[in-house]
C-alpha cells in the first residue's frame, strides 16, 4: 500500500510502498479515505527537538482519519466490514489507575498512532476495535477524518465550563481554535472574541461564528466592550504563545476559567499571585479528548445541525503532494488541511 513514512531521523517524509498491516484478533483493518494533517505532523516532518525526543523512525505518519472497515479480528463483535468509522488515536493500557477512574485520556502508557506506532497517512491502518468510532451516514469521511482535532476543541470548550450565555475569548485561531469558535456558538455562548495575528485565520473565525475576530493588540478593547469591563467568563488558550497566555489571565474575569490547550515552546514565567490566585481563576490543562465523553459530544453536536466544521477546511491534497501540504500549513495560508487518500 502507499504510505507516507518518516523513514529516517532527518527532515522530510517519503512516499513509499509498505506492507498492508496485519491485524490481531481484537483489531480491525480500516481503509483510509481521508486524513487530517496536523501541527504534530509538521513537527515530525521538520524533525525538531520534540520529534527527536519522542519518535523512533521508521513509521507511517498521521493520526487523524476517516474510512471504511475492511476486515475485523476474530474477537471483534461490535464492528463489521463496511462500517464507516473514525477512531481515537490514543491507544491506552486500560488497566492503570487513571484508565480505571475515567481518565484514560491521561494514561501514562498511551501510544499515539502516527507518533509512537504506525499511523493513517496510508491506504490502510490497523486499530484496536475499542478505539473505533462509528460515523453517522450523513457525516462525510472528510469530517470523520478531522474528529481528532475537533475533539480537542470540544474538550477545551466544554469540559467543566458553563457555556450557555457565557462570554468567551479564544486566543489562537489555528484549526482547533477555529473549530472552538463554532462549538462555543453552538453551545450558546453569548459573545465570542477570537484573536490571532493571521488575517486568513481571523476570517475563518468569523465564518465559524465569532462576534469579533481581532489582532491580539485589539483583544483587550474588544473584551472590555463586550463585558462592560468585567472580563470574559471563559478563555480558551489555543496558541501557546507567552503573550497570549498572559493576556488570557488578564482578560478573564475574577472567578473565571482558563482552558489551556496551546503548548509553549519553552518554560514561561507566570505570576501565580496576581494572574491566578487573587483572581480566583480556575485553570484546566487539556490533553487530547476525554474517552469517550468528548466523542459522544461530537456526535451529538453534528447531529444537531448547529455545528458544521467544514468552513474550517481550506486545502485538500493527494498524498503525493505532502510537501505542499506541509508548506501551506507552515505559511499560515491554511485552515484545516486534509489528505484525500482513497
Secondary structure, DSSP 8 states (H G I E B T S, - for coil): -EEEEE-SSSS--EEEE-------TTEEEEEEEEEEE-HHHHHHHHT-HHHHHH--SSEE---EEEEEEEEE-TT--S--TT-EEEE--EE--S-STTGGGT-GGG-TT-EEBTTTB--SSBSEEEEEGGGEEE--TTS-HHHHTTHHHHHHHHHHHHTT---TT-EEEEE--SHHHHHHHHHHHHTT-SEEEEE-S-HHHHHHHHHTT-SEEE-HHHHHHHHHHHHTTS-EEEEEE-S--HHHHHHHHHHEEEEEEEEE----SS-----IIIIIITTT-EEEE--S--TTHHHHHHHHHHHHTS--GGGGEEEEEEGGGHHHHHHHHHHT--SEEEEE--
